[in-house]
Amino acid sequence: MCGSKRVWVSELIFILLVVQGWWSEGCLEQERSALLQLKQFFNGDLRLQNWVDDEYYSDCCLWEGVECNNTTGRVIKLDLGYTRNWESAECYMNASLFTPFQQLESLDLSWNNIAGCVENEGLDRLSRLNNLKFLDLDNNCFNNSIFSSLGGLSSLRQLSLAANQLNGSIDIKGLESLSNLEELGMSDNAIDNLVVPKDLRGLRKLNTLRLGGNGFPMLDGSKVLQSIGSLPSLKTLYLSYTNFTGTVVNQELHSFTNLEELILDESDLPVSQLLQSIASFTSLKYLSMGACILKGALHGQDFRKFKNLEHLDMDGAQVDVNTSFLQIVGESMPSLKFLSLNDSSLNKNTIIDQGLCRLVHLQELYIVGNDLRGSLPRCLANMTSLQVLYASSNQLTGNISPGLCELVLLRELYIHNNDLRGSLPLCLANLTSLRVLDVSYNQLTENISSSLMHLISMEKLILSNNHFFQIPISLEPLFNLSKLKTFDGEICAETESHYNSLTPKFQLTSISLSGYGDGGTFPNFLYHQHDLMTADLSHLNLSGKFPNWLVENNTNLEKLLLANNSLFGSFWMPIHSHQKLATLDVSNNFFLGHIPVEIGTYLPGLMDLNLSRNAFNGSIPSSFADMQMLESLDISYNQLTGEIPERMATGCFSLEILALSNNSLQGHIFSKKFNLTNLMTLQLDGNKFTGEIPESLSKCRFLEGLYLSDNHLSGKIPRWLGNFSTLKDITMPNNNLEGPIPIEFCQLDSLKILDLSNNSIFGTLPSCFSPSSIEQVHLSKNKIEGRLESIIHYSPFLVTLDLSYNRLHGSIPNRIDRLPQLNYLLLGHNYIKGEIPVQLCQLKEVRLIDLSHNNLSGHIPPCLVNTSLSEGHHEAVALTSSPVPSPSGSPMGKEETVPFTTKNMSYYYQGRILTSMSGIDLSCNKLTGEIPTQIGYLTRIRALNLSHNNLTGTIPTTFSNLKQIESLDLSYNLLHGKIPSQLTVLTTLAVFRVAYNNLSGKIPNRVAQFSTFEEDSYEGNPFLCGWPLSKSCNDSGLSAVAPEAYTDNEECDSLIDMDSFLITFTVSYGIVILAIIGVLYVNPYWRRRWFYLVEVCMTSCYYFVVDNLVPRKFYGGWM
């Protein structure tokens, strides 16, 4: 009877509890009011915006950061981390505000810049919260005094004080009363010692202690290990970023019988002594020494007592061993199940020796990026428990060991980025548990189909960047791998076969095919895929129309890459809107017609869209504005016309990269309605835009690259451009910009490229303009004035300085050597005078020097031989006079273009051609003296122009060393002597001019390249003889005509071409006479006026002569 009554009472209590739960209407009113009071303190974050006294938000249990008990409605958890503005001043908290929450179990106050509590309202008030178990005070400003106020929180199980202002020696006796504390965190403070009294009776349940971190000074790990022996329940100890300096007495460590996990990451460890010390931790199973500096030599006996260790992590550790570390591990840790040695400084020995093969219990092995060499040994078969093997990014060679085939439990095998050769062994079919195989970036060859088709558990297969040649594009050999989700490999083209009618058993989520097809269509197996999330089918030469069916069939598709194929026709949208497609790249195909007007409606989730290098025409669809998450849009290199839609300029507010270059767009760049404030790169070069650079761009506070070249822009350069601290590239050549360079440009500390060439910029370059990161300055073909000395400053990264075709004067300053990385120095066509400073020879990296068409005097510095012009050889590359297009997909505009005159023509060099070009042009100056013989040792040089100077002496025979020279012009100087016959060995010479000097003797034999030079190469040297000149040589090889020096230099010095002037003047004069005659013939009135005027002039002239010039004796009687 009593038993049944107890059952009845229990059931009644249960029903009451359930009913109470049903009737719970949310949090208590007193707790709701208390939360609203708390909000006044935590007032710097939007997380608390729904903490309002409003009937719609009356249930505080639904407020952000609040969790209540489902039955009682009492608040049990408050997550207030990062709710105050971290940049605000330190604050002091009233802990009594939390006392109304009597059932509170977890309180997170991290990242709030709290420095303490107000007077008499300290954290000891939390002792009233008998259920408080978790207290997180990380990343605040509490100091050592906090420990005295935490002693009453006896219910705490977890206390975290990481990243505060704890410092010096910490005595945790104040926490002794926390009898239930299990985890204590104090990492990332400036603690240098932890004091734990030996007679400590509290903290008996503490099992996890977190110390160390990024504090300064570093914590002394040796002292910590000696002081925490009074914590008998400790199982996990974090001592990362600590320094072990003293000696640890082993007998003081015997109390650590329960320690199972020891983390010493990023510490300085006296390895031998330390390992001997912690070897007394007999229960130790987990040891982590990642990124440690292990001081001293490591010996095998140091690990002898780690018999129970199961997990060893030494990623990034610097190990100094006297033998193979892998051998030591294999012999000393028989219980090891996990071993990670990624990016460690191991010896370059055979990757896995007999010792490591003894780890028969090892389940996971990570040895990535160690430059380990040799081949995979057969003894791998002994590691029968191995499930995961990462051995990528080493120098492994040879064939893949058949020993791998014995690892029947192996689930993941990563051996990519090595130098493995041969074929995959057929016995890999035994690895029926293998789920991941990555052998990419090796030298594997031959047929792999038979070794893979039986791996029934395979989920991820990566075979790319090898030499496989029998993986058909149909993937038919893999059709039975029903669990396959990811495939990345090289394919080959195949002819039509019966396989096209088969259906694969797999449903891929990711596919990436590489190789080069035969221009065929999409493989049939793709029509059966419905789970694809990523598809990379670029560079396969696929033909056909846009596969909108692939988008329609795969509703989870996020990335589709079809770049560099042969797709053609119109760009069709899927039937239904596709919400998840985020990346679409169809660049470098043959699509034509209009970009679909509704593209933004059907693909609203796009974040990255690349339609560049096709044949799209028409206008830009305004529906791009419907892609509210669009971050990158590239529709460059098409045939688009019209203006930039205003709706796109206001709706694509997430856009960071906008590339519209090389189209036929026109009008103003942007209207006043502009909302692309997140733009980082704006590429509009190669269009027909007009007007000024719009002020609306000043809203782009993150702008890094502005590319507006080759348009019809006018007006001044905006001063507000100097306010962009992130701006790296300003490229606006070939426009109609005018005015001075704003002085605000001096604020552009991040600027790397400034290109304003071929505009109408005038004034001086601000003397303060010297960005620390500048790499390229292109200001040629403007009207910039000022002294060159005020422009050149210390620029350690400057590669190109092009100030040619301006109005600069002064001289080349001696501090030119403060440009140590300068490759291209172009100062031609200015008014620079003085001598060429020897400091120019300190430019060790210089490749092109153009100082032509100036007023330089003095000698040519022989020390030019000390520059890179005399070092090494570059692969010969043909010249080009047209720009080279930038690689597809580059958001940064065209490659750097550098002009240089050679072979009597001005060429533009880019890319690989630019890096191979070297030359010197000193023509049209007033240089004197002899040509230094050292110039003949500039073996890298391809063009040398010293013409139109006053150079004397002979042509150096050392010029025969210029094996790569293509153009050599020494004309219009005062050189004498013979043309060295040694020059006939210059097989690359295409242009050779020595005309108008005082050279004599016989012209070198017409062999090799000298057989191509005609009379104009030698004319103006009366004492030269031999073919192709009409003068023959006598028996002594001399001409009978006396030499006559040619000193006229009008080709460079005269501002007027006299022949052209005379012709133009005569034609213009004739046109004026004919025009007058025509007017008089047509108009009788003007004809009468003209003859009347002529008659008056003749009469006046007659009487003037008679009255003033004729003697009176001739008309004496007339008067």
C-alpha positions, 0 to 999 in steps of 0.5 A, a space after each residue: 500500500 505504501 509502495 503504491 502511494 509513493 508511486 502515486 505521489 511521484 507521478 503527481 509531482 511529475 505531472 505538476 512539473 510538466 504542467 508548470 513547464 506548459 504554463 511557463 510564460 518566459 523569464 521572471 519579471 525581476 530578471 527581465 528588469 535586471 537585464 535591462 539594467 545590465 544593458 546600460 552597462 553593456 551599451 556598445 554593441 548591436 547584439 543587445 538591440 532586442 533587449 527592450 522594454 517592449 511587448 513584442 520582446 517581453 520574453 527575455 529568454 528570447 533575447 540575444 545572449 540569454 538562455 533560460 531553463 525550459 521548465 522554470 523560465 529562470 535565466 541560466 546562461 548569460 553570454 555578454 562577451 564582446 558587447 562593449 566597444 573594445 576601443 572605449 576606455 576601461 570600465 568598472 563593473 557593478 557585480 551586484 547587477 548579476 545577483 537577481 539571477 539566482 539560477 545562473 550557471 554560466 556567465 561570459 564577460 570576455 572582451 569587454 575591457 573591464 578593469 575591475 569592479 566599483 567599490 564594495 560591489 566586487 566579484 565576491 557578490 557573485 558568491 550568492 549565485 550558488 549554481 554558477 559553474 562557468 565564469 569567463 573573464 578572458 580579454 579584460 583588464 583585471 590585475 592580481 587583486 582579482 584573486 581575493 574576490 573570487 574565493 567565495 565562488 565555491 560552486 565554480 567548475 571553470 574559471 578563465 582569466 586569459 589575456 588580462 593584466 595578471 603579472 609577476 608571481 601569482 599565488 593561487 592560495 586565494 583560490 583554495 576554497 574553490 573546492 569544485 574547480 576543475 579548469 583554470 585558465 590564465 594564459 596570455 598574461 605576463 605571469 613569470 611564476 606560479 606559486 602553489 603552496 605545498 600545504 594547499 588543501 583546496 583545488 583537489 578537483 583541478 584537472 586542467 591548468 592553462 598557463 603560458 601564452 604571449 605574455 612578457 616576460 615568458 613564464 619560467 616553465 621549470 619553476 612551474 613544474 616544481 611548484 604545481 606538485 600539490 595539484 594531485 588531480 591534474 590531468 591536462 597542463 598547458 605551458 605554451 610559449 614558456 621558457 625552461 631555464 632551470 633544472 627540474 628535480 625529478 623527485 618533485 615530479 613524482 606526484 604527477 601520476 595522473 597527468 595525461 596531456 602536456 602542451 609545450 607549444 612555442 617554447 624554448 626547451 632544453 630538450 634532453 634535460 626536459 625529456 628526462 624530467 617529464 619521463 616521470 609522468 608515467 600516465 602521460 599519453 599526449 605530448 605536444 611540442 609544436 613550433 618549439 625550439 629544442 635546444 641541445 642534441 636529442 638522443 635515443 635514450 631521452 625517449 626510453 621511458 615514454 612507453 605509454 605515449 600515444 600522441 606526439 605532436 611536433 609540428 614546426 619544431 626545430 630538432 637537432 638530432 645526432 641520428 634519424 629522429 624517426 628511428 628514435 621515435 620508432 624504437 622508443 614509443 611502441 604505444 604511439 597512435 598519433 605522430 605529427 612532424 609537419 614542417 619540422 627540421 628533420 635530417 634528410 634521411 630516408 623517409 621511413 626506416 626500419 625503426 619507424 616501421 616498428 610503430 605497429 599501433 600507429 594510426 595517423 602519421 603526418 610528415 608533411 614539408 620536411 624535404 625528406 628523401 628516398 623512397 617509401 620502404 616495403 616495411 610499411 606493411 608492418 604498420 598494420 594499424 595505420 589509417 591516415 598517412 600524410 607524406 606530401 611536399 617532400 622529395 620522395 622518389 622512386 616507385 610507390 612501394 607495394 608495402 602500402 598495399 598491406 595497409 588494409 585499414 588505410 583510409 587517407 593517403 596523401 603523397 602529393 607534391 613529391 617526385 614519385 615515378 612509375 605507375 600506381 601499383 595494381 595491388 592498391 585494389 586491396 585497400 578497400 577502406 581507402 577513402 582519400 587518395 592524393 598523388 597529384 604533382 608527381 611524375 606518375 605515368 601509365 594507365 591507372 584505371 585498373 588499380 582504381 576501379 576496385 577501390 569501392 570506398 573511395 570518396 576523394 580522388 586527386 590525380 592532377 599534374 602527373 603524366 597519366 594519359 589513359 584517363 578518358 574524359 568519360 571517366 568510365 573506369 570510375 563508374 563503379 565507385 559509388 561513394 566517389 564525391 571528389 575527382 581532380 585529374 588529367 583526362 585525355 580525349 576519346 572517340 565515341 564509344 558504348 560507354 556514352 550510354 552507361 550511367 555512373 554510380 557516383 554522384 560527385 560534389 566536386 570535379 576538376 578536369 585538366 588536360 587538353 581535349 580535342 574540341 569535343 562536347 561535354 562528357 555524358 556523365 555530367 548529364 547524370 550529376 545532380 549533387 555538384 557544388 564545384 565544377 572546374 572544366 577550364 582549359 579543356 578546349 570544350 566546344 558547344 553552347 553554354 551548359 545551362 543544363 548543368 546549372 539546372 540539374 545541380 541546385 547546390 552548385 556554387 562554383 562553375 569554371 569554364 574559362 579558356 574553352 571553345 564555347 560559342 553562341 549566346 549565353 543562355 540562362 537556366 530556366 529557373 533562378 539559381 540561388 546558390 551559384 556564387 562563382 561563374 567564370 566563362 572568360 576566354 571563349 567565343 560567346 557573342 550577342 548581348 549579355 542576358 538582360 535578366 542575368 541578375 534575376 536568374 543568378 542573384 547569388 553570384 559573388 564572382 562573375 567573369 565574362 571577359 575575353 568574349 564577343 559580347 556586344 550591346 549594353 551592360 545589363 542593369 540587372 547586375 544590381 540584383 546581385 547584391 552579394 556580387 564582389 567581383 565583376 569582370 566583363 573586359 575585352 568584349 564589344 560592349 557599348 553605351 554607358 555604365 547603368 546608374 542602377 548598377 552603380 547604386 545597387 551593387 554595393 558589395 562590389 570590390 572589383 569592377 573590370 570593364 576595360 577594353 570595350 567601347 563604353 562611353 559617356 561619363 564614368 559614373 553619375 552622382 548616384 553612386 553606392 559602390 563604396 566598397 570598391 577596391 579595384 576599378 578597371 575602366 581602361 581602353 574605352 571612350 569615357 569622357 568628362 572629368 574623373 567623378 567626385 563620387 569615387 571619393 566615397 571608395 575608402 578602400 580603393 587600391 587600384 584605379 585604372 583609367 588609361 586610354 580614354 578621353 578623360 579631361 579636367 584636373 587630377 582630383 586632389 581627393 585621390 591623395 586621401 586614400 591611404 590604401 591606394 596602390 596603383 594609379 594608372 591613367 595614361 593616354 587621356 586629356 588630363 591637365 593641371 599639376 600633380 596634387 600635393 596631396 599625393 605626398 600622403 599616398 604612402 602605399 602607392 606602388 604605381 603612378 602612370 600619368 604619361 601622355 597627358 597634359 600635366 604641367 607644373 612641378 612634381 611635388 618635392 615631398 612626393 616620395 612614397 616608401 613603397 613606390 615601384 613604378 613612376 611613368 610621367 612621360 610625354 607631359 609638360 612637367 617642369 622643375 629641376 631633376 634634383 628635386 624629384 629624385 629621393 631615396 626609393 628602395 623599391 623603385 624599378 621604373 622611372 620614366 620622365 622622358 618628353 618633359 621640360 625638366 632641367 638641372 642635372 642628374 643628381 649624385 644621389 641617383 644611387 639611392 634607387 638600388 632596385 632601379 631597372 629602367 631609367 628614362 630621362 630622354 627629351 628634356 633639358 638636362 645638362 651636366 655630366 653623367 655621374 659615376 653614381 649611376 654605376 651603383 644601380 646594379 639592377 639597371 637594364 635600360 638607360 635612356 638619356 638621349 636628347 638632352 644637353 649632357 656633357 663630359 665623358 661616358 662613365 667606364 664604370 657602367 661595366 659594374 652594372 647588371 648590363 655586363 652580367 649573365 645572359 637572357 633568352 633572346 626574345 623577338 621585339 614587338 611594337 604592339 602591347 601584349 595583353 595581360 593574362 586572363 582574369 587579372 584584375 590589375 589592368 595591363 602589364 607595365 609598358 616601357 618605351 625604348 628606341 632601337 633600330 631607328 624605331 620606338 618600341 614598347 616592351 612588356 612582360 617577358 620581352 621587357 625583362 629580356 631587353 637591355 640597352 643604353 641610349 645617350 644620343 643627341 647630347 654633347 658628350 666628349 672623349 673616347 668611348 670607354 673600352 669597358 663598354 664592350 663588356 656590357 655583354 647583356 646589352 641589345 641596343 647601344 646608341 651613342 650617335 650625335 655627340 662629339 665622341 673622339 677616338 677609335 671604335 673599341 675592338 671590345 665591341 666584338 664581345 657584345 654577343 647579344 647586340 641588335 642595334 649599334 649606332 655610333 653615327 654623327 661623331 668625331 670617331 677616326 680609324 678603321 672599323 674593327 674587323 672583329 665586329 663581323 662576329 656579331 651575328 645578332 646585329 641588325 642595325 649598324 650605323 657609323 655614318 658621318 665620322 672620320 673613319 678610314 680604311 676598308 669596310 669589313 668584309 661583307 660576311 654574316 650580318 655585315 652583308 646586310 648593311 647598305 651605303 647609309 650605314 657608312 656614308 659621310 666618311 670620305 676616307 672609307 672605301 669598299 663595298 657598299 660605298 662607290 669608292 674603291 680601295 687602293 692596294 693599301 686599302 685606303 681611299 684617295 680622297 682626303 677626309 673631311 670632319 663632319 661636325 654638323 649636329 643639326 639633326 638633334 640640335 635644330 628645332 626646325 627641319 629646313 627641308 620640310 620648312 622650305 617645302 611647306 613655306 613655298 606651298 603655303 605661299 602659293 596657296 595664299 596667292 591662288 586664294 587671292 586671285 580666286 576671290 578677285 575673280 569671283 567678287 567684282 566689288 572686291 576686285 575694284 577695291 583691290 585694283 583701287 588699293 593697288 593704284 593708290 599704293 603705286 601712286 604713293 610709292 611714285 611720289 615718295 621716290 620722286 620726293 626723296 630719292 631722285 636728285 633735283 637736277 632731274 626735275 629742277 624745272 618742274 618745281 
